[in-house]
Amino acid sequence: MTARRRLDPAERRSQLLETGARLFAAKPYDEVFMEDVAQRAGVSRALLYRYFPGKRDLFAAIYQQAADRLLAITQLDQAGPLLDQVAAGLDAHFDYFVANRNTVLAANRVLAGDPMIQAIITDELAELRRRVLDATGLEGRPRELASVALMGWLVFVRVVCVDWLTNEGFSRDELRELCVGALRGALGAVVDADRLLDPGRRNR
């Protein structure tokens, strides 16, 4: 029998996060227990609690990791049309939401009032807003107004995505069109949204 390799703290934490992420994705938050995570990871409950004092702490770490990964794969390239990049970023988020429906619903419904979870969401939205703002090239007063509009849009996207996951009342394509249309509307009160989002549109 091959001896089990001893993991260093960073490797063990990563293993626990991945194990927990799979369980939270597969089950509603209230049906995931720390004992299950420990058993799946092949560790004692005492060891799991040394890394994460409670289920909320474990979930917050998992959600933070997911937010970091999503931000890493949705970088904007100012060389391309902003609308195409926003649409690609939306698709990346939709992919995660579909694959981790229970996790997303837990963060936005079950733990909606939890300060740790809300801090992660707030930081993610702030970073997404900054990226889009930088990609617009706006300065001064137009940038300030667009910043407010974009934060409202990002909150709107999160709300309609949660509704989509909960009720499945419309298709993914309709969800994307709804989000893109809302972006045009939000920015349209501040700038020429069509020219800003898709500069080549008027030449087609």
Secondary structure in CASP SS format (residue, H / E / C, confidence):
PFRMAT SS
TARGET T0000
AUTHOR 0000-0000-0000
METHOD secondary structure of the structure
MODEL  1
M C 1.00
T C 1.00
A C 1.00
R C 1.00
R C 1.00
R C 1.00
L C 1.00
D C 1.00
P H 1.00
A H 1.00
E H 1.00
R H 1.00
R H 1.00
S H 1.00
Q H 1.00
L H 1.00
L H 1.00
E H 1.00
T H 1.00
G H 1.00
A H 1.00
R H 1.00
L H 1.00
F H 1.00
A H 1.00
A H 1.00
K C 1.00
P C 1.00
Y H 1.00
D H 1.00
E H 1.00
V C 1.00
F C 1.00
M H 1.00
E H 1.00
D H 1.00
V H 1.00
A H 1.00
Q H 1.00
R H 1.00
A H 1.00
G C 1.00
V C 1.00
S C 1.00
R H 1.00
A H 1.00
L H 1.00
L H 1.00
Y H 1.00
R H 1.00
Y H 1.00
F C 1.00
P C 1.00
G C 1.00
K H 1.00
R H 1.00
D H 1.00
L H 1.00
F H 1.00
A H 1.00
A H 1.00
I H 1.00
Y H 1.00
Q H 1.00
Q H 1.00
A H 1.00
A H 1.00
D H 1.00
R H 1.00
L H 1.00
L H 1.00
A H 1.00
I H 1.00
T C 1.00
Q C 1.00
L C 1.00
D C 1.00
Q C 1.00
A C 1.00
G C 1.00
P C 1.00
L H 1.00
L H 1.00
D H 1.00
Q H 1.00
V H 1.00
A H 1.00
A H 1.00
G H 1.00
L H 1.00
D H 1.00
A H 1.00
H H 1.00
F H 1.00
D H 1.00
Y H 1.00
F H 1.00
V H 1.00
A H 1.00
N C 1.00
R H 1.00
N H 1.00
T H 1.00
V H 1.00
L H 1.00
A H 1.00
A H 1.00
N H 1.00
R H 1.00
V H 1.00
L C 1.00
A C 1.00
G C 1.00
D C 1.00
P H 1.00
M H 1.00
I H 1.00
Q H 1.00
A H 1.00
I H 1.00
I H 1.00
T H 1.00
D H 1.00
E H 1.00
L H 1.00
A H 1.00
E H 1.00
L H 1.00
R H 1.00
R H 1.00
R H 1.00
V H 1.00
L H 1.00
D H 1.00
A H 1.00
T H 1.00
G C 1.00
L C 1.00
E C 1.00
G H 1.00
R H 1.00
P H 1.00
R H 1.00
E H 1.00
L H 1.00
A H 1.00
S H 1.00
V H 1.00
A H 1.00
L H 1.00
M H 1.00
G H 1.00
W H 1.00
L H 1.00
V H 1.00
F H 1.00
V H 1.00
R H 1.00
V H 1.00
V H 1.00
C H 1.00
V H 1.00
D H 1.00
W H 1.00
L H 1.00
T H 1.00
N H 1.00
E C 1.00
G C 1.00
F C 1.00
S C 1.00
R H 1.00
D H 1.00
E H 1.00
L H 1.00
R H 1.00
E H 1.00
L H 1.00
C H 1.00
V H 1.00
G H 1.00
A H 1.00
L H 1.00
R H 1.00
G H 1.00
A H 1.00
L H 1.00
G H 1.00
A C 1.00
V C 1.00
V C 1.00
D C 1.00
A H 1.00
D H 1.00
R H 1.00
L H 1.00
L H 1.00
D C 1.00
P C 1.00
G C 1.00
R H 1.00
R H 1.00
N H 1.00
R C 1.00
END
